[in-house]
Amino acid sequence: MKRDDRHDADWWKSAVVYQVYPRSFADSDGDGVGDLGGIIEHLDYLQLLGVDVIWLSPVYRSPQVDNGYDISDYRDIDPLFGTLAGFDTLLDNVHARGMKLVMDLVVNHTSDEHPWFVESRSSRDNPKRDWYIWRDARNGAAHDGAEPNDVAEPNNWGSFFSGPAWTWEPTTGQYYLHLFDRKQPDLNWENPDVREAVYDVMAWWLDRGVDGFRMDVINFISKVEGLPDTRATPAGQPLAIAFDGFADGPHVHEYLAEMTREVFAGRDGAFITVGEMPAVTPEQARLYTDPTRGELNMVFQFEHVSVDLSPTNKFDYLGLDLVALKRALHRWQEALADVGWNSLYWSNHDQPRVVSRFGDDAPEYWAASAKALATILHGMRGTPFVYQGEELGMTNYPFRSPQDHKDLEAVNYYQNVVALGGDERAALAGMSKVSRDNARTPMQWNAGPHAGFTTGNPWLPVNPNHAWLNAAAQIGSPDSVFAHYQLLIRLRHELPVLVDGDCSPLLAQDPQIWAYTRTSETGRVLVIANCGRDPRSVDIGRQWMSAELVLGNLPDTPARLTSTSLDLAGWDARIYTAES
């Protein structure tokens, strides 16, 4: 394919992406951790589902402090997952099935065990010293390699994983910046040698045959000049996440355009680039995804997965406001309607299970709500992303104690609450609801021991509901969540209006009904869902009289609309089509 061919260049607009979190997908060697061999063994499953692209969370060599998002070698596979030869086998098998494979690229930071950082921290005059961000202590208390006696971090930036975003390095008597864990030092993208090294890594993987990259926190790579204190510090708090210091920084667009030129220009292939961007606004996303600027195909935004959380504490769960959730997603639909492109997702490795979060995970409603939420998402304008297990309706794990958690973010948060004498019970409740561990429990393949994930001891416990909620029980069942996802994916491929059509919300202030239309020259689509247990009757207007049902999530749904009044059962979701 040629990237200058418009049809080929836009292939990802009608595609559906499936995220594989390798350590939790399938274990082929019995060590309790998923691996490349396990993915290979289940490629037929993904082909049966109908997805076009597999997004592979990091499998690079890593100390695994942050489950692979701390990379120590960009050009090797961690032995935990396999070998480079095994990766090549996986890639060949993916391509043989007509699918593509996207790597997870983590280049805002590396592991502190990466050779670049090992050199950088060795001395102040090392050639790679400026590959990372080093600063003197704020108050001058640290000198000659001595440990500062007072709080002397260069600024008041906090880490996403609790505590300051700076760690003292006594060997050279300076602090280094890490927006995440202390073992994840931030690269200095102001240094052109760093950028060239990153582009070389990307080209190396493209030469190997991969089809693109999902780029972790890529809007953080450019920090503001001088690294000043953040103005966002809450009253009484010494530290805060300094989004004003690194999100959408002064040179980020320049760097991404340079990346496109240096890595992709003149290269044959149908590639995809996705940028994860916490705190990005719709206005900024228009710039990042404007095809004339040559930066990214789409971005991951976080507005809709923040509506139920306290703005000052992720683990302070506020509960769902459906109107707010609708408003957030439709704001992005409107903002990127004429320029740019949306990514569509409910879940990923950093989010809890959507059925337990925005749906209803009671046994009598989990399936209907899983299908309803899938219907809502896949009907919108953008590229849908399915996180492993989402197509089965997997739910949150029933956590009972702090020892049940392994997520670094959650563990650090709990330890901080305890150290400060906070409400441990409330902290545990919040962790149970939104901890990343919810998404990372093993894939539920069957009702057997450890859900068929491993013959060994799984690295995270398997959800007990695997006895009835599993892939084997759903494949081939026409009323399963899996079958519903198959049909949705097929519709994305078959109905151009779902790709190109305008998206217009209906009943925006209704606290239970989610409805919108898609309209183009090729047809009209009505997507409507009752997001609650109570039945509802909704007036949809005469323009939908005689519209045909193309997909419903409950049995015995009428095949054609014969009235302006639509009676919806609890968690009833439908897609209707009509001529333009």
C-alpha positions, 0 to 999 in steps of 0.5 A: 500500500502507498500512504499517499493513496487516500483510501489506504491512508484512511484504512484505520477509520473503518477498523476495530482495534483489539488491545492485548495486555500480554501478561494477562492474556494467555500463558503458554509455558505455565509460569503464571504470566501471559506470553507471546506463545499464548497470544499466538495460540489465540489468534484464531479467536481474535480473527473470529471476533473480526478485529482488524488490528492488535495493539500489543502492550509493552513486551520489550525487555524491562525490570517490570516495575510498572508492568513493562512501561519501564523499558530497559531495551527497546530492541529486545523482548523481555524473557518473561514474554518470549524472544525476538524470534517468537515475536517474529512468529507472532507478527507473521501469524497476525499478518497471515490472518489479515490483521495488523499489529501495533506496538506500544511505544513508551518514550516519555521515559525509560527504565532507570536500568536502560543503558542510556540512563545508566550512563547519564547518572554515572557522571555530570560530564557523561555524553548522555547526561543531557539525555535525561532531565537533571537539576540542582536542589532548590535551596542549595542545601545539596552540594558535593554529593551530599543528601539534602537535609530539607525539602529541596526538590527543584520544583513542586511537581508531584509524581502520578505514582505518589510523592515528588516527581524528583529523586536525588542521585547522590553519585552526582549530587542532582535530582532527576525528573520522573513523572511516574515512578522513580525508576522511570526517569523522563527523557530530555526531548530537547536533546536532538540526539534523544529524538534521533535515537527514538526515531531509530527505534521506531524505524527498527520496528517498522523494518521488522514489519509492525504496522504502527504505534500507540504512543504512551503519554506522548503529549508529555514529551515537551516540558515548559522552559525552566520547569517552574512550580505548578500553579495547580497545587491544592491548598495545603498540599506541597505537591501536585501533578503539573499538567501546566508544566508538561501537557501539550508542551511548547515543542510537542507539535514540532517533535511529532511532525518531525517524527512523522517525517523522519520515521514514516516519510517515503515508507510503503505501508498502511500504518497507524499512529495513536497518541495517549494524551492525558489532559488533552482538550478537543481543541488541542486534539484537532491540531494533533490529528489534523491530517494536513499537519502530519502528526498523529492519526488519533489521540486517546483522551480521558475526559469521559473516563474521569466524569465519575472521579474526583478531580483531585483524587482518582481513587475518590469514586463519585459515581456515574452521572450519565448526563455528564458521561454523554456530554463528555463523549459527544463534546469530542464527537462535535469537536472532531467532526470536521477535522481530525479523528476520534478514538473510541474506548471504554476500557484499557489496561489503565481503566476498570471494567466498563460493565462494573463501572458504567454498566450493571454487573449484577448477574441478571444484567451484566450481559445486556449492559455489556452489549448496550455499552458496546452498542453506544460506543461502536455506533459513534464516529471514530475508531473503536478499541476493544480491551481484552475480555471486554468482548465477553463482558468481564467484570471487576475483581472482588477485592477484599484487602490491600494485599490483593492489589499489585498495581503500583499506582494503587499500592503507592496511593494506599501506603500514602493514605496510611502514612498520613493517617487517612481513611483506609476504608475509603481508600480501599473502596476507591481502589476496589472500584477503579484500580488498574488491577481490575483490567489486569486479572487474567483473561477468562478462557473457560470454566477450568482451573485458572480460567484456562489462562495458565497451568501454573499459578497466575500472577494475579488471581482469576475472577471467581465468576469465570465459572460462568463468564468465559469465552468457551461458554460464549463462542457459538452462542448467538445471544452472547456478548461475544456474538454481539461484538462480532455483529457490531464489528461487522456493521463497522465494516459494512455500513459507511455511515458508521464511519463517515456520518455526522453524529448528532445527540438526542435527549441529551439531558435524559438521565437514563436514555442514550440516543444519537443519530448518524447521517451521511449521503449513504443513509441514516442510523439511529442508536438508542439505549436504555442505560438502566433497569427501569423500562422507558418509553421514548418518542423518537419522531416520525422521521424514523417510522419504518426504520429497520432494526439492524442490531438489538441486544435483547430477544424479540426486538421488533424488526421495524419501527411502526410508531413514534413511541419506542418502548425500551426494556431495562438495558435495551439497546438498538441500532436502526437504519433508514434511507437518507 
